Amino acid sequence: MAETTPSKGSVRTGEERGGPLIITEDERLLDDLLRLCAAAGALPEVAHGLPARRADWEAPPLVIVGGDCAPRLLGCARRAGVILTGGDADDPDLLRQAVALGAERVLALPDGERWLADRIADAVEGVGPPALTVGVIGGCGGAGASTLAGALAVTAARTGRRTLLVDGDPLGGGLDVLLGGEKERGLRWPAFAESRGRVACGALAESLPRLHALRVLSWDRGADVTIPPAAMRAVMAAARRRGGVVVVDLPRRLDEAAAEALGQVDMGLLLIPAELRAVAAAQRVVSGVQKVLGDLRVVARGTPGRHGHGLPPDEIARLMELPLAGEVPWEASLPAELARGVPPGAQMRGPLARFCTGFWGRVAESGSEGGGTGGAEPPGVRPGSGPGPELEPGGGQGLRAGSRTGAVSWPVTDPMGHRAAGRDGGEA
């Protein structure tokens, strides 16, 4: 049994989540792993074999084992979060040791450094399943996408979900204004324009204004209305790692930054007023969105004075060749309520709030909350269903870009109980 010791220069305050346990006697490997831990803001423990106390083996959120010490751990209790590192991830001896240990990954450095640094940071932050991310897009100008996005976020927060609302439309006027919080202290998009790489998810959330029990990342009233794609990618990834629900208000015309945001969306809701002209405009929007997002659904919005003369919701879905996520009837009192500072979705008996409540209820029933694409996979390795590692055939990159293993899949009904139309014109 080996004693564990804190890494050199690390001092624990007792407030941090525990760092990883590193087990190796290879000084070069240890230097590399300590460097990655420092980059991830982690304070590791170091041992040369199985720790003397069982708690020292089971408690760390992550265990990184060097191939030199792997034989000493054979027969130890199985646990999650074991990474086996070596000079060659395809070494048969290393793979056999990984299976014997129940390691979740085998990777070689330096090829797997970026993935391992992210994995260490995830362990320190206590990251769980990624957030279910829903994007809202207006099928035409004035459709009310920002209002629907705000209502979905307000409703999600009211039901106890950890919620973050992201303003992806720089020309929309600011979601903080929509929620009556333009004077609330906190960072807005321009503060994140230089973000690159990894953004700490906890720090991101704490820096944002808190409005109606949710966090809001909005635009300010400055002249700068652009965000670099790399910054959008970093911030959206951090928002998803926080878990819970992320709602994104997206522009109709996709630039590179909006495409980055859309690429991290699990389900898109296309809001279309029940008018033929709106459907024609929405068809142009769909042609761009579907290049990035596979799961796109229609929300039909009632119009004033419709009284049976507008397009029925199922007809809109048929014309769009998309599933129908439901209908939001016209709410005559909504503009006046928003003008008084009442956030969208706050009137629980209103049509908008009823739609949002039904939407999140169906998500909960489907068991799809908190599911998403997850992070990138290390080269040559993908998650296995059993206790040991599973290799990607051909040494590929694991999950393909744009794949959505946690994408939501459930038959959708509108608040009136109608079944949704599927892509083939039948029921979803």
C-alpha positions in Angstrom: 0.0 0.0 0.0 1.2 3.5 -0.8 0.7 6.7 1.0 -0.8 9.6 -0.9 0.8 13.0 -0.8 -0.3 16.4 -2.0 1.5 17.6 -5.1 4.4 20.0 -4.6 3.3 23.5 -4.0 -0.4 22.7 -3.5 -2.2 23.9 -0.4 -5.8 22.9 0.2 -8.1 25.4 1.9 -10.8 22.7 2.5 -13.2 24.6 0.3 -12.2 23.2 -3.1 -13.6 20.0 -4.5 -10.9 17.3 -4.3 -8.5 17.0 -7.2 -7.5 13.9 -9.1 -5.3 11.1 -7.7 -2.2 10.4 -9.8 -0.5 7.0 -9.5 2.9 6.8 -11.2 6.6 6.7 -10.5 7.5 7.9 -14.0 8.9 11.4 -13.3 8.4 12.6 -16.9 4.8 11.4 -17.0 4.2 12.9 -13.5 5.5 16.3 -14.7 3.2 16.2 -17.7 0.2 15.3 -15.5 1.0 18.0 -12.9 1.2 20.5 -15.7 -2.3 19.5 -17.0 -3.7 19.6 -13.5 -2.3 23.1 -13.0 -3.9 24.2 -16.4 -7.2 22.8 -15.2 -6.9 24.5 -11.8 -6.8 21.2 -10.0 -4.8 20.2 -6.9 -3.9 16.5 -7.3 -2.6 13.9 -4.9 0.3 11.7 -5.9 0.8 8.0 -5.0 3.1 5.2 -6.2 0.6 2.4 -5.8 -2.8 1.6 -4.3 -3.4 4.0 -1.4 -3.3 2.6 2.1 -6.8 3.7 2.9 -9.7 2.7 0.9 -11.2 6.2 1.1 -8.1 7.6 -0.6 -8.8 5.4 -3.5 -12.6 5.9 -3.7 -12.9 9.6 -2.8 -11.0 11.4 -5.6 -13.3 12.4 -8.5 -10.7 11.0 -11.0 -7.8 8.6 -10.8 -5.0 8.8 -13.4 -2.8 5.7 -13.5 0.5 5.5 -15.3 1.2 2.3 -17.2 4.3 1.8 -14.9 2.1 1.4 -11.8 -0.9 -0.3 -13.4 0.2 -3.9 -12.4 0.3 -2.9 -8.8 -3.4 -2.1 -8.8 -4.6 -5.4 -10.1 -7.3 -6.8 -7.9 -8.3 -3.5 -6.4 -11.9 -2.5 -6.0 -13.6 -1.3 -9.2 -14.5 2.4 -9.3 -15.6 4.9 -11.9 -13.3 7.6 -13.3 -10.1 5.7 -13.9 -7.8 6.8 -16.7 -4.8 4.8 -17.8 -2.0 6.6 -19.5 1.0 5.3 -21.4 3.3 5.9 -24.2 1.2 3.9 -26.7 -2.6 3.7 -26.4 -2.5 0.7 -28.7 -0.1 -1.3 -26.6 -1.8 -4.8 -26.0 -0.3 -5.0 -22.5 -1.7 -1.6 -21.6 -5.1 -2.5 -23.0 -5.2 -5.7 -21.0 -4.3 -3.8 -17.8 -7.1 -1.3 -18.6 -9.7 -4.1 -18.9 -8.4 -5.6 -15.6 -8.7 -2.2 -13.8 -12.0 -1.3 -15.4 -10.5 1.9 -16.7 -12.8 4.1 -18.7 -10.1 5.4 -21.0 -6.7 4.5 -22.3 -4.8 7.4 -23.8 -1.2 8.4 -24.7 0.4 11.8 -24.1 0.8 14.2 -25.7 -1.9 13.2 -28.2 -4.6 13.1 -25.5 -3.5 16.2 -23.5 -6.3 18.5 -24.5 -9.0 15.9 -23.7 -7.3 14.9 -20.4 -7.1 18.6 -19.3 -10.8 19.0 -19.9 -11.6 15.8 -18.1 -9.6 16.9 -15.1 -11.4 20.3 -15.1 -14.7 18.5 -15.3 -13.9 16.3 -12.3 -12.8 19.4 -10.2 -15.9 21.3 -11.2 -18.2 18.3 -10.4 -19.6 18.4 -13.9 -22.5 16.0 -14.5 -24.7 15.4 -17.5 -24.7 18.4 -19.9 -27.6 20.7 -20.0 -30.5 20.1 -22.3 -30.1 23.0 -24.7 -33.1 24.4 -26.5 -32.8 27.0 -29.3 -35.7 29.3 -30.3 -35.7 30.8 -33.8 -38.3 33.1 -35.3 -39.7 32.0 -38.7 -40.1 35.6 -39.7 -39.6 39.1 -38.3 -41.7 39.8 -35.2 -42.7 36.2 -34.6 -41.9 36.5 -30.9 -39.0 34.2 -30.6 -37.4 36.2 -27.8 -40.6 36.2 -25.9 -41.0 32.4 -26.2 -37.3 31.9 -25.2 -37.8 34.1 -22.2 -41.0 32.3 -21.2 -39.4 28.8 -21.6 -36.5 29.9 -19.3 -38.8 31.6 -16.7 -41.0 28.5 -16.6 -38.1 26.1 -16.3 -36.7 28.1 -13.4 -40.1 28.2 -11.7 -40.2 24.4 -11.7 -36.9 24.2 -10.0 -34.6 23.5 -13.0 -31.1 25.1 -13.0 -31.7 27.5 -15.9 -29.5 29.7 -18.1 -31.0 32.0 -20.8 -28.5 33.0 -23.6 -29.2 35.9 -25.9 -27.8 34.8 -29.2 -29.4 37.6 -31.2 -27.3 40.8 -30.9 -29.9 42.9 -32.7 -32.8 41.8 -30.5 -32.6 44.6 -27.9 -31.4 42.5 -25.0 -33.1 39.7 -23.1 -32.3 41.5 -19.8 -34.6 44.3 -21.0 -37.3 41.7 -21.8 -37.1 40.4 -18.3 -37.0 43.8 -16.7 -33.4 43.5 -15.5 -31.4 45.9 -17.7 -30.1 47.6 -14.5 -29.2 44.4 -12.8 -25.5 44.0 -12.1 -23.5 41.3 -13.9 -21.6 40.7 -17.1 -23.0 40.9 -20.6 -21.7 39.5 -23.9 -19.0 42.1 -24.6 -17.1 40.9 -21.5 -16.7 37.4 -23.0 -15.6 38.6 -26.5 -12.0 37.5 -25.8 -12.9 34.1 -24.3 -11.0 31.1 -25.8 -10.6 27.5 -24.9 -12.3 26.5 -21.7 -14.5 28.8 -19.5 -15.2 27.7 -16.0 -19.0 26.9 -15.9 -19.4 27.9 -12.2 -17.6 31.2 -12.7 -19.6 31.9 -15.8 -23.0 31.5 -14.1 -22.0 33.5 -11.0 -20.8 36.4 -13.2 -24.2 36.8 -14.9 -27.3 38.7 -13.8 -29.8 36.7 -11.8 -33.3 37.4 -12.9 -36.5 35.5 -11.9 -34.4 32.6 -10.4 -32.4 32.1 -13.6 -29.1 33.4 -15.0 -29.2 35.5 -18.1 -26.4 36.2 -20.6 -27.6 39.2 -22.6 -26.3 41.9 -24.9 -25.7 45.4 -23.5 -26.7 48.7 -25.2 -23.3 49.3 -26.6 -22.4 49.6 -30.3 -20.5 46.3 -30.5 -22.9 43.6 -31.7 -20.4 40.9 -32.7 -19.0 38.0 -30.8 -16.1 35.9 -32.2 -17.1 32.3 -33.0 -14.4 30.9 -30.7 -15.9 33.0 -27.8 -19.4 31.7 -28.6 -18.1 28.1 -28.7 -16.3 28.5 -25.3 -19.2 30.2 -23.5 -21.8 27.8 -24.8 -19.7 24.8 -23.9 -19.4 26.2 -20.3 -23.1 26.9 -20.1 -23.9 23.3 -21.1 -21.4 21.8 -18.7 -23.3 23.5 -15.8 -26.2 21.1 -16.4 -29.9 21.7 -16.1 -31.5 23.7 -18.9 -30.0 26.2 -21.4 -32.4 28.2 -23.6 -30.9 30.2 -26.5 -32.6 33.0 -28.4 -31.2 32.7 -31.9 -31.3 35.1 -34.9 -33.0 34.2 -38.1 -29.9 34.9 -40.2 -27.0 32.7 -39.1 -23.5 34.1 -39.0 -20.5 32.1 -37.8 -21.1 32.8 -34.1 -24.8 31.9 -34.3 -23.9 28.7 -36.2 -21.5 27.9 -33.3 -24.4 28.3 -30.8 -26.7 26.3 -33.0 -24.2 23.5 -33.2 -24.6 23.0 -29.4 -28.4 23.0 -29.4 -30.2 19.7 -28.8 -33.6 20.8 -30.0 -34.7 23.8 -32.0 -38.1 25.4 -31.9 -39.1 27.4 -35.0 -41.8 29.8 -34.1 -44.2 30.6 -37.0 -47.2 32.8 -37.0 -50.3 31.1 -38.5 -50.0 33.0 -41.8 -49.0 31.8 -45.3 -46.4 34.7 -45.7 -44.8 33.7 -42.4 -44.5 30.1 -43.6 -42.9 31.2 -46.8 -40.3 33.3 -44.8 -39.7 30.4 -42.4 -38.8 28.0 -45.2 -35.8 30.2 -46.0 -34.8 30.1 -42.4 -35.0 26.3 -42.2 -32.7 25.9 -45.2 -29.8 27.4 -43.2 -30.7 26.0 -39.8 -31.0 22.4 -40.9 -27.4 22.4 -42.1 -26.3 22.5 -38.5 -29.3 21.2 -36.4 -30.9 17.9 -37.0 -33.8 18.2 -34.5 -36.0 21.2 -35.5 -39.7 21.4 -34.6 -42.4 23.9 -35.4 -44.3 26.0 -32.8 -47.4 27.6 -34.4 -48.3 31.0 -33.0 -51.8 32.3 -33.2 -52.5 35.7 -34.7 -55.0 38.4 -33.7 -58.3 38.0 -35.3 -57.5 34.5 -36.6 -60.9 33.0 -35.8 -60.4 30.0 -38.0 -59.1 32.0 -41.0 -55.4 31.4 -40.3 -53.4 28.2 -41.2 -54.0 25.3 -38.8 -50.9 24.3 -36.8 -50.7 20.8 -38.4 -50.9 22.4 -41.9 -48.0 24.6 -41.0 -46.0 21.6 -39.9 -46.9 19.8 -43.1 -45.8 22.7 -45.3 -42.6 23.0 -43.4 -42.0 19.2 -43.4 -41.2 19.4 -39.7 -42.7 17.9 -36.5 -45.1 20.1 -34.6 -44.1 20.9 -31.1 -47.4 22.6 -30.3 -49.4 25.8 -30.7 -49.3 29.1 -28.7 -52.7 30.8 -29.1 -52.8 34.5 -29.4 -52.5 36.2 -26.0 -54.1 39.7 -26.3 -52.9 40.9 -22.9 -49.2 39.9 -23.4 -47.9 43.1 -25.0 -49.3 45.2 -22.1 -47.9 42.9 -19.5 -44.4 43.0 -21.1 -44.7 46.8 -21.1 -45.4 46.8 -17.4 -42.3 44.7 -16.7 -44.1 41.4 -16.3 -41.7 38.7 -17.6 -43.1 36.4 -20.3 -44.5 33.2 -18.9 -45.1 34.7 -15.5 -48.9 34.5 -15.9 -49.3 30.8 -15.2 -52.8 30.6 -16.6 -52.0 32.3 -19.9 -51.6 30.5 -23.2 -47.8 31.1 -23.3 -47.1 29.8 -19.8 -49.4 26.8 -20.4 -47.4 25.9 -23.6 -44.1 26.2 -21.8 -45.3 24.1 -18.8 -46.5 21.4 -21.1 -43.3 21.5 -23.1 -41.1 20.9 -20.0 -43.5 18.4 -18.7 -43.1 16.3 -21.8 -39.3 16.7 -21.6 -39.4 15.4 -18.0 -41.6 12.4 -18.9 -39.2 11.5 -21.7 -36.3 11.4 -19.3 -34.4 13.7 -21.7 -33.4 16.4 -19.2 -29.7 17.0 -18.7 -28.9 14.9 -21.7 -26.7 16.3 -24.4 -23.8 15.7 -26.6 -21.1 15.8 -23.9 -17.5 16.6 -24.5 -15.1 15.6 -27.2 -13.6 12.1 -27.1 -9.9 11.4 -26.9 -8.2 10.2 -30.0 -8.9 6.5 -30.8 -11.2 5.9 -27.8 -14.9 6.1 -27.2 -17.0 5.3 -24.2 -17.7 1.6 -23.6 -20.8 0.0 -22.2 -18.8 -2.5 -20.1 -16.2 -2.1 -17.4 -13.2 -1.7 -19.8 -12.2 0.6 -22.6 -13.8 0.3 -26.1 -11.8 1.2 -29.1 -13.2 3.2 -32.0 -12.9 1.1 -35.1 -10.1 2.3 -37.2 -8.7 4.5 -34.5 -11.2 7.3 -35.2 -12.1 10.3 -33.1 -15.0 8.8 -31.2 -18.2 10.8 -31.5 -18.5 12.6 -34.8 -18.9 16.3 -34.9 -22.5 17.2 -34.7 -23.7 13.8 -33.3 -26.2 14.1 -30.6 -26.3 11.1 -28.4 -28.6 12.8 -25.9 -30.9 14.5 -28.4 -34.5 14.7 -27.3 -36.9 12.2 -28.8 -40.5 12.1 -27.7 -43.9 12.4 -29.4 -45.0 16.0 -28.9 -48.5 17.2 -28.2 -49.7 20.7 -28.1 -51.6 22.1 -25.0 -54.9 21.1 -26.6 -53.7 17.4 -26.7 -53.2 17.1 -30.5 -50.5 14.7 -31.7 -47.6 16.2 -33.6 -47.1 15.7 -37.2 -43.9 13.8 -38.0 -41.4 14.4 -40.8 -43.2 12.0 -43.1 -46.6 13.7 -42.5 -47.7 11.1 -40.0 -47.7 11.2 -36.3 -44.3 11.8 -34.6 
